[in-house]
Amino acid sequence: MNKKIYSLIALGALLLVAACSDNASPVSGSTSIPNMGNNLNVPQSPVLCSVMGVTDSLEALEKGCIWSPEMWGPTTGYRVRTGYDNGTNTSGIWTVSTYPENAYVDMIWPGNATTEYDSMALADVIDKCGGSLCGKVVYELNGNKPDSAAENEFDRRASVEFYFAGKDSLGNIKEIDARAMHGICVEYAGDISVELIPSDSIASLNEISTFGFSLPYSWKPNDLQSKIKKVCNIWGGFGFYASDDQDAAKIGLVPMEDVLAHLKGLRFKFHYNEENTEFNITSIDWYNLTNVPMTDSHPYEEKCEPLYVDLGYCDCEFTTEDLAVASALISSVSHFAQKKIEVESDSIPLSNLSKECLKSTLDSLSFLQRIKQTAPGSAPCDNPRPLSFACADGTSSVSTEFYEKYMEYENKIQKPLEEKMIAAVDSLFTHCMSFNE
């Protein structure tokens, strides 16, 4: 039974990276989700000093608590207060970039801005924005043609980013272990996506792909009060995706836990949008898991004394076939691959036509599966429910409510769809084997 429970948690990760919106698209996050093993092998979530009754700075260092989960806001000054500075006082400095170098993209600021790596580079801008980081992205004409290609965010982009630890004395960007943060909350306006900036070694393994998620577009014409929106997302809710014009076969699959253990910073990428390209980043907080409500949810494991929710899900995900399709694809590809291995190891030799058919069919099925795994990360839902809990004894337990809901979904939707897909790949297998007669 325990094996079934923990496999449920892993499958539940598919739920985290699909948005509960009218335009939701199926996405897949990392296949290795932090805190999802039997033992919680990552740093514990930081506790606020006020919760521990700590009022002295020295005692705070001793207890390991933090004063505030807020990293960026109207009162934090001109840099992001990450709490991870490497000792050079260079952490959390905002930097601006456009891609490619001659991208015909301009950043319009309400105040003076420089490109130097210095906390004062955007000080005037931040002052003019009332303590937030605001501006506008302008996509210029490319030659004599309106830049229709600007709609492709991978062709041209503008972004701002910061580094958690900053730079060392040699100017190298240092990395941190960000697993204890569990995620982030962003208060913003505009059409923005958030990306993780991993270490160079991790980036080279992931090649052309990254972890990120899109913030819901927040601008609403003629309603100034509704512009600012706050969204929270745990690390497990970041989708793994790549550009549409890249070869999916070259995409690396470095586990999310490894990316987080070697993280340099966060990037806020501004999407091309015909309606409005203004943006405002008002606040950035650590994701405080202790504040996620556990009301009306219970751990499946009787011995689990829940400390906090370490993974959530959205009720709306059980109203579509997205999760079932992703899971069924994994099963059907594995099923076909196993049959291919068995027949190739048989004493009866295969014809060249059968071999080529089996190989091309498996390649096509695998490519379809990768397409499902590389869709852009989506925004989290507004009211996630507990999928699993961190227990006092260091283990993790799925919630009873998720277990029951998922079992119903699996029996009524996922299994029938999986049986149909496996029957389809069996038919393809039979077709390939017919060339051997």
BELBELJO-V328441 format. One record per residue. N is the residue number from 1. OMEGA is omega as a letter, one per 20 degrees, with the letter a starting at -180 (* if undefined). BURIAL is # if it has 9 or more other ideal C-beta (glycine too) atoms within 8 Angstrom, else .. Layout:
N:OMEGA:BURIAL + N:OMEGA:BURIAL
This chain:
1:a:. + 2:r:. + 3:r:. + 4:a:. + 5:a:# + 6:r:# + 7:r:. + 8:r:# + 9:r:# + 10:r:# + 11:r:# + 12:r:# + 13:r:# + 14:a:# + 15:a:# + 16:a:# + 17:r:# + 18:a:# + 19:r:# + 20:a:# + 21:a:. + 22:a:. + 23:a:. + 24:r:# + 25:a:# + 26:r:# + 27:r:# + 28:r:# + 29:r:# + 30:r:# + 31:r:# + 32:a:# + 33:r:# + 34:r:# + 35:a:# + 36:r:# + 37:r:. + 38:r:. + 39:r:. + 40:a:# + 41:r:. + 42:a:# + 43:a:. + 44:r:. + 45:a:# + 46:a:# + 47:r:# + 48:r:# + 49:a:# + 50:r:. + 51:a:. + 52:a:# + 53:a:. + 54:r:# + 55:a:. + 56:a:. + 57:r:. + 58:r:. + 59:r:# + 60:r:# + 61:a:. + 62:a:. + 63:a:# + 64:a:. + 65:r:# + 66:a:# + 67:a:. + 68:r:. + 69:a:# + 70:r:# + 71:a:# + 72:r:# + 73:a:# + 74:a:. + 75:a:. + 76:r:# + 77:a:. + 78:r:. + 79:r:# + 80:a:# + 81:a:# + 82:a:# + 83:a:. + 84:a:. + 85:a:# + 86:r:# + 87:a:. + 88:a:# + 89:a:. + 90:a:# + 91:r:# + 92:a:# + 93:r:# + 94:r:# + 95:a:# + 96:r:# + 97:r:. + 98:a:# + 99:i:# + 100:a:. + 101:r:. + 102:a:. + 103:a:# + 104:r:# + 105:r:# + 106:r:. + 107:r:# + 108:a:. + 109:r:# + 110:r:. + 111:r:# + 112:a:. + 113:r:# + 114:a:. + 115:a:. + 116:r:. + 117:a:. + 118:a:. + 119:r:# + 120:a:. + 121:a:# + 122:a:# + 123:a:# + 124:r:# + 125:a:# + 126:r:# + 127:a:# + 128:a:# + 129:r:# + 130:r:. + 131:r:# + 132:r:# + 133:a:# + 134:a:# + 135:a:# + 136:r:. + 137:r:# + 138:r:# + 139:a:# + 140:r:. + 141:r:. + 142:a:. + 143:r:. + 144:a:. + 145:r:. + 146:a:. + 147:r:# + 148:r:. + 149:r:. + 150:r:# + 151:r:. + 152:a:# + 153:a:# + 154:r:. + 155:a:. + 156:a:# + 157:r:# + 158:a:# + 159:r:# + 160:a:# + 161:r:# + 162:a:# + 163:a:# + 164:a:# + 165:a:# + 166:a:# + 167:r:# + 168:a:# + 169:r:. + 170:r:. + 171:r:. + 172:r:. + 173:a:# + 174:a:# + 175:r:# + 176:r:# + 177:a:# + 178:a:# + 179:a:# + 180:r:# + 181:r:# + 182:a:# + 183:a:# + 184:r:# + 185:a:# + 186:r:# + 187:a:# + 188:r:# + 189:r:# + 190:a:# + 191:a:# + 192:r:# + 193:a:# + 194:a:# + 195:r:# + 196:r:# + 197:a:# + 198:r:# + 199:a:# + 200:a:. + 201:r:. + 202:a:# + 203:a:. + 204:r:. + 205:r:. + 206:r:# + 207:a:. + 208:a:. + 209:a:# + 210:r:# + 211:r:# + 212:r:# + 213:a:# + 214:r:# + 215:r:# + 216:r:# + 217:a:. + 218:a:# + 219:r:# + 220:a:. + 221:r:. + 222:r:. + 223:a:. + 224:a:. + 225:a:. + 226:a:. + 227:a:# + 228:a:# + 229:r:# + 230:a:# + 231:r:# + 232:r:# + 233:r:# + 234:a:# + 235:a:# + 236:r:# + 237:r:# + 238:a:# + 239:r:# + 240:a:# + 241:a:# + 242:a:# + 243:a:. + 244:a:. + 245:r:. + 246:r:# + 247:a:. + 248:a:# + 249:a:. + 250:a:. + 251:r:# + 252:a:. + 253:r:. + 254:a:# + 255:a:# + 256:a:# + 257:r:# + 258:r:# + 259:a:# + 260:a:# + 261:a:# + 262:a:# + 263:r:# + 264:a:# + 265:r:# + 266:r:# + 267:r:# + 268:a:# + 269:a:# + 270:a:# + 271:r:# + 272:a:# + 273:a:. + 274:a:. + 275:a:. + 276:r:. + 277:r:# + 278:r:# + 279:r:# + 280:r:# + 281:a:# + 282:a:# + 283:r:# + 284:a:# + 285:r:# + 286:r:# + 287:a:# + 288:a:# + 289:a:# + 290:r:# + 291:r:. + 292:a:# + 293:r:. + 294:a:# + 295:r:. + 296:r:. + 297:a:# + 298:r:. + 299:r:# + 300:r:# + 301:a:# + 302:a:. + 303:a:. + 304:r:# + 305:a:. + 306:r:# + 307:r:. + 308:r:# + 309:r:# + 310:r:# + 311:a:# + 312:r:# + 313:a:# + 314:r:# + 315:a:# + 316:a:# + 317:r:# + 318:r:# + 319:r:. + 320:r:. + 321:a:. + 322:a:# + 323:a:# + 324:r:# + 325:a:# + 326:a:# + 327:a:# + 328:r:# + 329:r:# + 330:a:# + 331:a:# + 332:r:# + 333:r:# + 334:r:. + 335:a:# + 336:a:# + 337:r:# + 338:r:. + 339:r:# + 340:r:# + 341:a:. + 342:a:. + 343:r:# + 344:r:# + 345:r:. + 346:a:. + 347:r:. + 348:a:. + 349:r:. + 350:r:# + 351:r:. + 352:r:. + 353:r:. + 354:r:# + 355:a:# + 356:r:. + 357:r:# + 358:a:# + 359:a:. + 360:r:. + 361:r:# + 362:r:# + 363:a:. + 364:r:. + 365:r:# + 366:r:# + 367:r:# + 368:r:# + 369:r:# + 370:r:# + 371:r:# + 372:a:# + 373:a:. + 374:r:# + 375:a:# + 376:r:# + 377:a:# + 378:a:# + 379:r:# + 380:r:# + 381:a:# + 382:a:. + 383:r:. + 384:r:# + 385:a:# + 386:r:# + 387:r:# + 388:a:# + 389:r:# + 390:a:# + 391:a:# + 392:a:. + 393:r:. + 394:r:. + 395:r:# + 396:a:# + 397:r:# + 398:r:# + 399:r:# + 400:a:# + 401:r:# + 402:a:# + 403:a:# + 404:a:. + 405:a:# + 406:r:# + 407:r:. + 408:r:. + 409:a:# + 410:a:# + 411:a:. + 412:a:. + 413:a:# + 414:a:# + 415:r:# + 416:r:. + 417:r:# + 418:r:# + 419:r:. + 420:a:# + 421:r:# + 422:r:# + 423:r:. + 424:r:# + 425:r:# + 426:r:# + 427:r:. + 428:r:# + 429:r:# + 430:r:. + 431:a:. + 432:a:# + 433:r:# + 434:r:. + 435:a:# + 436:a:. + 437:*:.
